[in-house]
């Protein structure tokens, strides 16, 4: 299995995972059920780990596809820059969830602040990863390229 196959195989979990974190937190707040927060925290950590895997396989994927017809350096660069921002937020979300797991047995007064932080990072990461995925899709799927992609290619 090469880097491109790994990249494509693992990139879907963090995309879905970031949205699931937000969904589980909303359900926790609506239904006043802490089990949804627990599930959201688990998904946040797993999503962060998978995001690291996506990042590590990205350079190898670039090497495989950079000379394919229709693939431009500008599209790859736009995807890579978006991915760097996404990685930071997803890893921060995962680390915050890890701190939550460590602190929850001690039940400190500030644990709810971590929950809010993970929720906010989940919202931010959902937007960032959706954009990153879209930019990544434009690299090989010319059917989804837009005027924006055309402008990126001209850079």
C-alpha positions in Angstrom: 0.0 0.0 0.0 1.5 3.4 -1.0 1.1 6.8 0.7 -1.7 7.9 -1.6 -3.8 4.8 -0.8 -3.1 5.4 3.0 -4.0 9.1 2.7 -7.2 8.4 0.9 -8.1 5.5 3.2 -7.7 7.4 6.5 -8.9 10.9 5.5 -12.6 10.2 5.9 -12.6 9.4 9.6 -11.3 12.9 10.8 -13.8 14.6 8.4 -16.7 12.7 9.8 -15.2 12.7 13.3 -15.0 16.5 13.6 -18.6 16.8 12.7 -19.6 13.9 15.1 -17.8 15.7 17.9 -20.0 18.7 17.4 -23.1 16.6 17.0 -22.4 14.6 20.2 -21.8 17.8 22.2 -25.0 19.3 20.9 -26.8 16.1 21.9 -25.2 16.2 25.4 -26.4 19.8 25.9 -29.9 19.1 24.6 -30.5 15.8 26.4 -28.3 16.7 29.5 -26.5 13.4 29.1 -22.8 13.2 29.9 -22.4 10.0 27.9 -22.6 12.0 24.7 -19.7 14.1 26.0 -17.7 11.0 26.7 -18.4 9.7 23.2 -17.4 13.1 21.7 -14.1 13.1 23.6 -13.3 9.6 22.4 -14.0 10.6 18.8 -12.0 13.9 19.2 -8.9 11.9 20.2 -9.3 9.3 17.5 -9.9 12.1 14.9 -6.7 13.8 16.1 -4.7 10.6 15.7 -6.1 10.0 12.2 -5.3 13.6 11.3 -1.7 13.1 12.2 -1.7 10.0 9.9 -3.2 12.1 7.1 -0.5 14.7 7.5 2.3 12.1 7.6 1.0 10.5 4.4 0.5 13.8 2.6 4.0 14.3 1.3 4.3 10.8 -0.1 0.9 11.3 -1.8 2.2 14.5 -3.4 5.2 12.7 -4.8 2.9 10.1 -6.4 0.4 12.5 -8.0 2.4 15.7 -8.7 3.1 14.8 -12.3 -0.3 13.3 -13.2 -2.3 15.1 -15.9 -4.4 17.9 -14.5 -2.6 18.1 -11.2 -1.1 21.5 -10.5 1.4 22.6 -7.9 -1.0 25.5 -6.9 -3.8 23.1 -6.0 -1.5 20.9 -4.0 -0.1 23.9 -2.2 -3.5 25.3 -1.4 -4.5 21.9 0.0 -1.3 21.6 2.0 -1.6 25.0 3.6 -5.2 24.3 4.6 -4.2 20.9 5.9 -1.5 22.5 8.1 -4.1 24.7 9.8 -6.5 21.8 10.2 -3.8 19.6 11.7 -3.1 22.2 14.4 -6.8 22.6 15.4 -7.5 18.9 15.3 -4.5 18.0 17.4 -5.4 20.8 19.9 -8.9 19.3 20.1 -7.5 15.8 20.7 -5.1 17.1 23.4 -7.9 19.0 25.2 -10.0 15.8 25.1 -7.0 13.9 26.5 -6.7 16.4 29.4 -10.4 16.0 30.0 -10.0 12.3 30.4 -7.1 12.8 32.8 -8.9 15.4 34.8 -12.5 14.0 34.9 -11.7 11.5 37.7 -10.6 14.5 39.9 -13.7 16.5 39.0 -12.1 19.9 39.0 -14.4 22.9 38.7 -12.8 23.9 35.4 -13.6 20.6 33.6 -16.7 22.2 32.0 -14.3 24.8 30.4 -12.4 21.9 28.7 -15.8 20.6 27.4 -16.6 24.0 26.0 -13.1 24.3 24.5 -13.4 20.9 22.8 -16.8 21.8 21.4 -15.5 25.1 20.0 -12.4 23.4 18.6 -14.8 20.9 17.0 -16.8 23.6 15.3 -13.6 25.3 14.0 -12.1 22.0 12.9 -15.3 21.0 11.1 -15.0 24.1 8.9 -11.3 23.8 8.4 -11.4 20.1 7.5 -14.3 20.5 5.1 -12.3 23.2 3.3 -9.2 21.0 3.3 -11.1 18.1 2.0 -12.7 20.2 -0.8 -9.3 21.5 -1.8 -7.8 18.0 -1.8 -10.7 16.7 -3.9 -10.1 19.5 -6.5 -6.6 18.1 -7.0 -7.8 15.0 -8.8 -11.5 15.6 -9.4 -11.8 18.3 -12.1 -15.6 17.8 -12.0 -15.7 19.7 -8.7 -13.2 22.5 -9.7 -14.8 25.9 -9.6 -13.8 29.4 -10.6 -11.9 29.6 -7.3 -9.8 26.6 -8.3 -9.1 28.2 -11.7 -7.9 31.3 -9.8 -5.7 29.2 -7.5 -4.1 27.4 -10.5 -3.1 30.8 -11.9 -1.1 31.7 -8.8 
